[in-house]
């Protein structure tokens, strides 16, 4: 079924109404609201929780079940040595600046972005170009960190300079951001005070484990390390073979400097992460052919470096062939991420894949693409897909000594021949005494060519070698022999590389809600959330015309038949009009409604309402249940349902 | 289907083998194992994660879906003021003692328990009674905190004294535990050193929120506060009506003093909590009749106070009628908890409900019962079911001023008549000047009887009242009138009470594994986990006889048909014998196996193997899929499957 049968383009997105609906229907709300709240912490209410758990369930099917991934569930609390080794203690940080007078703390890159964007908007206004929407938007949101645009015209060179800086913003280091602030006189927009030099702030929440505080610990900022530390167990579980993937869904924490974009930048969030382990010499993917023709909108590194954000639409197969995407496995996951996001209802025209620039990449990554989704805050990273190479497994192995490697039996053992020196220890000791070890070390360090030369000289009677301190030693055939030996290697040992798709579920949930929201022309006050049935919190609403007892047996029958068909339904027998009950469920994203009225009791008929069109059909109870079951399971669409069941024309009378 | 078709009683529980299986099959393992681990933190591997997620999924169906609970998902990180109000900062603590010489920290109640139990065991040994198992057990486990029993005979009085203390152990306060240590010379069993007075240690992990450390915070030790803070939103979502329940599944954290019992005492754990809000004046439950006849093994407060642990088997209906269980709602949940635990495979003969004693109860509870499950560590609390009364909502409302109350329209308004004094302000001021306020306050504070007396005196001309400093004032009818007035109350406002069933999912998972484990007589080295299909990590194993390509289409066909039937299967095409593959899956708890051999390719037949009996049936592929689908869904049992399909007698040949 098409996700959006209604042309939503005709209904411009109204953020204030949207936020009012999410709040009124308790999709989510600031945590500890009655205590005044804390920035960056949100609670999900019943529809938000259901939506999240349906997204997770679909994610499990799409990735874990489909690809036989090994699921793990590891702890959030992590002892400090793990993150010291992984590099997070030293480098998992953002640059922040302080307002030099009032001490307010700001994220340096956000400050530069906001001020330069405001100046560009002010310039447009001064030039009499479409600056109006910016101002209005700004007024409505009253976002504290938004610099107010004032109508000041910039030089044409300045405009180009600012635009280039903004296109490359993610690529600046902290000191470079500091220089930008000085060069362009960037100040705290709230106070117009100067700001300090940028300093690093580590984003991990710290705590300590145990009653005597003996174990410093951190809350994980990603689930990944929990996978890596269990690598050798997982490999054994997979019978020692790569490639395979582990997967984990769970909470992570980042102590953001000043989180302000609702669910898009929070201090506690649910992630879903895959760590796919591959042979570094073979990053092909056996199912790549299945996705080769999937088309993606790409924004690669070079385009950004040239100061542009122009998208290139391309088949993933071509992108890999051309080397734009580094390898098949990375490409396979980009396509699968795309398919997943479309399936749950993300608007494909507002989805792009952006490659990280050099300085932007996390310390562990060698290549990285973000699935970015456009929404009212701009383009937001919702999924990262990084090639972490062998970084993590290598550092943990070096630190702990535990072998985090794959041992692979070679089909054909590798046979090599090498010259080897064998010493006559007795004669050697007699001749050189305590210098023996020095001489043997020198010979042990010789490459094939030097050994061949030595072998030749010995065949002619004697050879002379010189130690690093300049002493010369004469070697004769009674002291050593140099001969070809055959070596057979039957096992190859390697540290696998890791491709990591990492999903921020809260961000996906939020942009999905934005993409699904619109209002009916005839009733703009009431919102509709056109969530696909697969993720909708409730699939079917059962609406008895009145709370009269004579409806009870029918309500129970319909509920129970839906439950048997595996369809999650709810009954709304509240004491309001049917129209109000439907309107409430349009805001909750419930795709189908079943109405039981007095005709149902007499004739065993029932009406079926579709949320987006508000079209209604009528039929015998079991027929309607069969149709709605197929609609929810996606095996028929609404057009097909309309062919099966007659239209019900009592719509206006009821609503 | 009977959970355990095999008589497991014939196979004594072998803990060493059990632990080896859990470790070998990566059900779970110490977190950060390659870094040496940290006590009380565990990671779940693939079968553990699946088992946990199946338990959660069944929990959702049994509680949330069945009772239309409102699911929420709230943050773990919590600002300090919330837990200051809830009482956790002051009181969520355990008593710990320090070894006075080496500084080792011990939990006071555990120390007393271990030392006294060891002395009782030593006494039994000295008397020549069954002390042997204790010693052996002790040796095998090498648990650091287990005091070693030595064969010292105690007096009969001492034995009774120790046993009484142990039966009431949970009821001692910290100072009382300190007195017990002194009185009975209880020392650190590892060092024989004396220990300090018990001091309180708060079990919450502390952190701070934001870049300047301005918001101290804690990791939640339970999910409950997240429900309560959202109460008014949830109530509104439920159209303002009680009773209703919120539910949440999520991580919580407790910084245990010295966790040592595997998954039974951990520092980070997944809980499932229900907060059921009821009218304090009506704790009946509308579905109580459905569970009235469920029989539970109860251990009430009075029995424990009398120093006994004898169980009473009783219908929950009778227990509520007799006042042993405080009310229907509490009783309803005890029965539903019982049903849930049995359904997922807990052995009902090892499940009891123990009532908390007075001092043991959490600071917020008015009555509390624990579902305790017997396992190799003893009886372990796995579910708590507390009546928290109005405690939490009341304190948060008092602190924040936000109304956490239910406003209920009364069917019949309550009409009351009261005497009310009305003052003639002008005359009053003229007569009494600045004393007016004092006099009016005195009259305003009068109860109905005093007002009636005053009314009578005024009717006779005048009255005299005396202020607290002894001055007398004369009142006359021109100054005030006292008359009956009618008051109408049409809304009742109240703070609901909360009944809280709270599940420790890791504990349930662990005891379920213990209850499910046994070994076959013919092969004691190999374990079997008789997990019910409903929670088994994998339901069906597909075993192609060899990895030959000719099996591929059949394997794909069977996998795909099972997936369509909603059955989670795995293929094991590893390069080992079928017997070994089945043995591996017996240890993973996979209830059914489907074998594809050369006959399958020729005749389209397939064999079906049942894990516990190792019985095998044979049939046409679609017949076998139909049978295994019904077996997994629980609509037929193995006996019925044996009636439908002929036995396969090639068992020995294949295995």
Interface residues (C-beta under 8 A of the other chain):
Chain A: X25 X26 X29 X31 X32 X33 X34 X35 X38 X39 X41 X42 X43 X44 X45 X46 X48 X49 X50 X52 X53 X65 X68 X70 X71 X72 X73 X74 X75 X76 X77 X78 X79 X81 X82 X96 X103 X105 X201 X205 X206 X207 X208 X209 X210 X211 X212 X215 X217 X219 X226 X229 X230 X232 X233 X234 X236 X237 X239 X250 X251 X253 X255 X257 X258 X267 X268 X270 X396 X399 X400 X402 X404 X566 X568 X570 X574
Chain B: X25 X26 X29 X31 X32 X33 X34 X35 X38 X39 X41 X42 X43 X44 X45 X46 X48 X49 X50 X52 X53 X65 X68 X70 X71 X72 X73 X74 X75 X76 X77 X78 X79 X81 X82 X96 X103 X105 X201 X205 X206 X207 X208 X209 X210 X211 X212 X215 X217 X219 X226 X229 X230 X232 X233 X234 X236 X237 X239 X250 X251 X253 X255 X257 X258 X267 X268 X270 X396 X399 X400 X402 X404 X566 X568 X570 X574
